Amino acid sequence: MMFLRRFGNFKKITDPWIVILNKQKVALLDAERTVETALAKAALVDDLQNKNQELVKQIEINHEGNKTHRQKVAEVEKLTQTVRELEEV
């Protein structure tokens, strides 16, 4: 009988601790999911930043190409004007 009374007292002491430990376990699992989500988002941001840098480089290349194209168009227009003037003469 004394054993049952002591066991009952022990159970009263340990049950709240078990509840606390279970809550901590749930909190740790939730924190782990949060960290995994944050890592996945960080990887996505890193990928997007790399793609953005590539696009910026491509835009710079295109701007240079457009500049060269405009220069060539201007040269052709000048040559066309020269040809017209020569044809008139």
Secondary structure as UniProt FT lines:
FT   HELIX           2..88
//
